[in-house]
Amino acid sequence: MVTPAARREAVAYLRAGHAVSQRRACLVVGADRTSMRYRHLRGDDAAVRARLRALSGERRRFGYRRLHVLLDREGIRMNHKKLRRLYALERLQVRRRGGRKRAIGTRAPMTLPQSPNQRWSLDFVSDTLTDGRRLRILAVVDDFTRECLCLVADTSISGKRVARELDALIARRGKPLTVVSDNGTELTSMAILTWSQDQQVAWHYIAPGKPQQNAFVESFNGRLRDECLNETLFTSLAHARAVLAAWQRDYNEVRPHSALGGQTPASIMLPPCSPASRPLRVASGDGLRPALTQAARDGRDEGGRDRETALDRTEKHSQDRSGVTPGLYF
């Protein structure tokens, strides 16, 4: 009996059951008489709590910060500390899945792109249908806008299929300056190498066993699995494609992104000239050096010896540096 509410109940019980005065009941219980006259003045938050429960039911993997952004969009303004209190009272805390990741060794800061279409990241995500068939999903992310460019679901995705999907993206959005991926067999196939050479798009492979070097798409994969794949049982391939398409639109146009200050990836508009001509800088053994320029990407001659293009000089530079680790972005 330590809370004021509990003491008020005890005083009321003594007065009703033993016919004693309020003064004597407060003396017995050890309560202050002024607390007996207190009337609750806090506003009724029933409507806000009901809406919070509804949003949490729709977005079961959203924490109170993203729910706060969604409520703010609907015109429900409140302090984030109050929202957190209501969130805790409703017991809506998101349960963690899996163990905590631990960093091993040293870390280097990741170089960030400066505009859309400077760098795309690719990766595959696996899942299964209810009948046990394997499902593979190709995810492509723009590292600057954090926009999910495509989610291609199929039982098998070859290197030629990846090249066709990239061609479709380029026709709709423009050509990227660089593409980053791991060393999967589909992405190291002759189809992808030929596509990269024909399209004159630099393709960077991360170091084996270092998924953190492809952190943007790995982070996206975590959101995709946590908010979509783990929440849905796919009965067929058509069902999976429909759910993924709806989730992709929601991710790009509705879902607030913390790295963008609560904005959506779709709100980061593409510039008139895309991709940007300012080159990225990559880390090599002796520090930072420019990556492929716009001229190198287009294969134009910049006055080199023996009509050597910037693309040729960049490739020759990476091949001649024996004993030095090739340039990495991270």
C-alpha positions in Angstrom: 0.0 0.0 0.0 2.5 2.6 -1.3 0.6 4.3 -4.1 -1.8 7.2 -3.5 -4.6 5.3 -5.2 -4.1 2.3 -2.9 -4.2 4.6 0.2 -7.3 6.3 -1.0 -9.0 2.9 -1.3 -7.9 2.0 2.2 -9.2 5.2 3.7 -12.6 4.7 1.9 -12.8 1.1 3.3 -12.1 2.3 6.9 -14.7 5.0 6.7 -17.3 2.7 5.2 -16.6 -0.4 7.3 -15.7 1.2 10.7 -17.6 4.5 10.6 -14.4 6.6 11.4 -13.7 10.1 10.2 -11.5 10.9 7.3 -8.9 12.5 9.6 -8.7 9.3 11.8 -8.6 7.0 8.7 -5.8 9.0 7.2 -3.9 8.9 10.5 -4.2 5.1 10.7 -3.2 4.5 7.1 -0.5 7.2 7.0 -2.0 9.1 4.1 -2.0 12.9 3.5 -5.6 14.3 3.7 -5.0 16.5 0.7 -4.4 13.4 -1.4 -7.9 12.2 -0.5 -9.4 15.2 -2.2 -7.3 14.9 -5.4 -9.4 14.6 -8.6 -7.8 13.2 -11.8 -7.4 16.0 -14.3 -5.6 14.2 -17.1 -7.4 14.2 -20.4 -9.1 11.1 -21.8 -6.7 9.4 -24.3 -9.1 6.7 -25.2 -9.3 7.7 -28.9 -5.6 8.0 -29.2 -5.0 4.7 -27.5 -7.6 3.0 -29.8 -5.9 4.4 -32.9 -2.5 3.4 -31.5 -3.8 -0.1 -31.0 -5.2 -0.2 -34.6 -2.0 1.0 -36.2 0.0 -1.4 -34.1 -2.2 -4.2 -35.3 -1.6 -3.2 -38.9 2.1 -2.7 -38.4 3.0 -5.3 -35.9 6.8 -4.7 -36.3 6.7 -1.0 -35.9 8.0 0.6 -32.7 6.6 3.7 -31.0 8.8 6.1 -33.0 7.4 5.1 -36.4 3.9 4.9 -35.0 4.5 8.5 -33.7 5.2 9.6 -37.3 2.1 7.8 -38.6 -0.1 9.5 -36.0 1.5 12.8 -36.7 0.5 12.4 -40.4 -3.1 11.9 -39.3 -3.1 15.1 -37.3 -2.7 13.5 -33.9 0.0 15.7 -32.3 1.5 14.6 -29.0 4.9 14.6 -27.2 6.9 11.5 -28.0 7.3 10.8 -24.2 3.6 10.7 -23.7 3.2 8.4 -26.7 5.8 6.1 -25.3 3.9 5.9 -22.0 0.7 5.1 -23.8 2.5 2.6 -26.0 3.9 0.9 -22.8 0.5 0.9 -21.1 -1.1 -0.9 -24.1 1.8 -3.4 -24.0 2.6 -3.0 -27.7 6.3 -3.4 -27.4 7.9 -5.2 -30.4 9.4 -8.5 -29.3 13.0 -9.0 -30.5 13.8 -11.9 -32.7 17.1 -13.7 -32.8 20.4 -12.8 -30.9 22.3 -9.7 -30.8 24.9 -9.1 -33.5 28.4 -8.5 -32.3 31.0 -6.6 -34.2 34.4 -8.3 -34.8 37.5 -6.4 -35.6 37.7 -2.8 -36.7 35.2 -0.8 -38.7 35.7 1.8 -41.4 33.1 4.4 -42.2 30.9 3.6 -45.3 31.1 6.1 -48.2 27.7 7.5 -48.9 26.4 8.3 -52.4 25.6 12.0 -53.0 22.5 11.6 -55.3 20.1 9.1 -56.6 21.3 6.5 -59.2 24.9 6.8 -58.1 24.9 3.3 -56.5 22.5 0.4 -56.5 22.7 -2.6 -54.2 21.6 -6.1 -55.1 20.9 -9.2 -53.0 18.8 -12.3 -52.8 16.3 -13.3 -50.0 15.0 -16.8 -49.6 11.7 -18.0 -48.3 9.4 -21.0 -48.8 5.8 -21.5 -49.9 3.3 -23.4 -47.8 3.7 -26.4 -50.1 7.4 -26.5 -49.3 8.7 -25.1 -52.6 11.6 -22.7 -52.4 11.1 -19.1 -53.2 13.9 -16.6 -54.1 13.5 -12.8 -54.1 15.8 -10.4 -55.9 15.9 -7.1 -54.1 17.4 -3.9 -55.6 17.9 -0.8 -53.5 19.0 2.8 -54.3 21.6 3.5 -51.6 20.9 7.3 -51.6 17.1 7.4 -51.5 16.8 4.0 -49.7 14.0 3.2 -52.3 13.3 -0.4 -53.1 13.5 -0.4 -56.9 12.2 -3.9 -57.4 11.3 -7.2 -55.7 11.4 -10.1 -58.2 10.0 -13.3 -56.8 10.4 -16.7 -58.5 11.4 -20.3 -57.7 14.7 -19.8 -59.6 16.4 -16.6 -60.8 19.4 -16.9 -63.2 22.0 -14.3 -64.1 20.2 -13.7 -67.4 17.0 -13.0 -65.5 18.8 -10.5 -63.3 20.2 -8.7 -66.4 16.7 -8.5 -67.9 15.3 -7.0 -64.6 18.1 -4.4 -64.5 17.4 -3.5 -68.1 13.8 -2.9 -67.2 14.9 -0.7 -64.2 17.2 1.3 -66.4 14.5 1.9 -69.0 12.2 3.2 -66.3 14.7 5.1 -64.0 18.0 5.6 -65.7 21.4 4.0 -65.6 23.3 3.7 -62.3 26.9 4.7 -61.9 27.8 1.6 -59.8 26.2 -1.7 -58.7 27.2 -3.5 -55.5 26.6 -7.1 -54.9 28.0 -10.2 -53.2 29.8 -13.1 -55.0 26.8 -15.3 -55.6 26.9 -17.5 -58.7 24.1 -15.7 -60.4 25.9 -12.3 -60.0 29.3 -13.6 -61.1 28.0 -15.4 -64.2 29.0 -14.5 -67.7 25.6 -13.0 -68.3 26.1 -10.3 -65.6 29.7 -9.7 -66.7 28.6 -9.2 -70.3 25.7 -7.0 -69.2 28.1 -4.8 -67.1 30.5 -4.4 -70.0 27.7 -3.7 -72.6 25.9 -1.2 -70.3 29.3 0.3 -69.1 28.1 0.1 -65.5 30.8 -0.5 -62.9 30.0 -3.6 -60.9 31.7 -3.9 -57.5 31.8 -7.3 -55.6 32.2 -7.1 -51.9 34.8 -9.2 -50.1 33.7 -12.8 -49.4 32.1 -13.3 -46.0 31.7 -9.5 -45.5 27.9 -8.8 -45.9 28.4 -5.5 -43.9 30.1 -4.1 -47.0 26.7 -4.3 -48.7 25.0 -2.8 -45.6 22.2 -0.9 -47.4 20.5 -3.9 -49.0 21.3 -6.1 -46.0 19.4 -3.6 -43.8 16.6 -3.6 -46.3 16.5 -7.4 -46.3 16.1 -7.3 -42.5 13.1 -5.0 -42.7 11.6 -7.1 -45.6 11.9 -10.3 -43.6 10.8 -8.9 -40.3 7.8 -6.9 -41.6 6.6 -9.0 -44.6 8.1 -12.5 -45.0 7.8 -13.5 -41.3 4.3 -12.1 -41.1 2.8 -13.9 -44.2 2.3 -17.4 -45.3 2.6 -17.5 -49.1 0.3 -20.1 -50.7 1.5 -19.7 -54.2 3.9 -17.7 -56.3 1.2 -15.4 -57.5 0.2 -14.7 -53.9 3.8 -13.9 -53.0 4.2 -11.5 -55.9 1.0 -9.7 -55.0 2.0 -9.3 -51.4 5.5 -8.2 -52.2 4.3 -5.6 -54.7 1.9 -4.2 -52.1 4.6 -4.1 -49.4 7.0 -2.4 -51.9 4.6 0.4 -52.6 3.9 0.8 -48.8 7.7 0.8 -48.1 8.4 3.4 -50.7 5.4 5.7 -50.3 4.0 5.3 -46.7 6.5 3.8 -44.3 8.6 6.4 -42.6 12.4 5.9 -42.9 14.5 6.8 -39.9 17.6 7.5 -42.0 15.6 10.1 -44.0 14.2 11.9 -41.0 10.8 10.2 -41.1 10.3 10.9 -44.8 9.5 8.2 -47.3 12.0 7.1 -50.0 9.5 8.2 -52.7 9.7 11.7 -51.4 13.4 11.9 -52.4 12.9 13.0 -56.0 15.3 12.1 -58.8 17.2 15.1 -60.3 16.7 16.1 -64.0 20.0 14.6 -65.0 20.4 11.2 -63.5 22.8 9.6 -62.5 24.8 12.5 -61.1 28.1 13.3 -62.7 30.0 13.8 -59.5 32.1 10.6 -58.9 32.1 8.5 -55.8 35.4 8.1 -53.9 36.5 4.7 -53.0 39.0 3.5 -50.4 42.1 1.7 -51.6 45.4 0.7 -50.0 46.8 4.2 -50.1 43.7 6.2 -49.2 40.7 7.6 -51.2 40.7 7.8 -54.9 38.0 8.6 -57.4 35.8 5.8 -58.8 34.6 5.7 -62.4 33.8 9.1 -63.7 30.9 9.9 -66.0 33.2 9.8 -69.0 34.6 6.5 -67.9 31.1 5.1 -67.5 30.2 6.3 -71.0 33.6 5.0 -72.4 34.6 8.5 -73.8 38.2 9.3 -74.6 39.7 12.0 -72.4 42.9 12.4 -74.3 44.9 9.4 -72.9 47.8 7.8 -74.6 47.1 5.4 -77.4 43.4 6.5 -77.3 43.1 4.9 -73.8 39.8 5.7 -72.2 39.2 6.5 -68.5 37.4 3.2 -68.1 40.6 1.4 -69.5 42.8 3.4 -67.2 40.7 2.6 -64.2 40.7 -1.2 -64.9 44.4 -1.1 -65.7 45.1 0.7 -62.4 43.2 -2.0 -60.4 45.0 -4.9 -62.3 48.6 -3.5 -62.1 48.5 -2.9 -58.3 49.8 -6.4 -57.4 49.8 -7.2 -53.7 47.3 -4.4 -52.9 43.7 -5.0 -52.0 41.4 -3.7 -54.7 39.4 -0.6 -53.9 36.4 -1.1 -51.5 33.6 1.2 -50.7 33.7 0.7 -47.0 
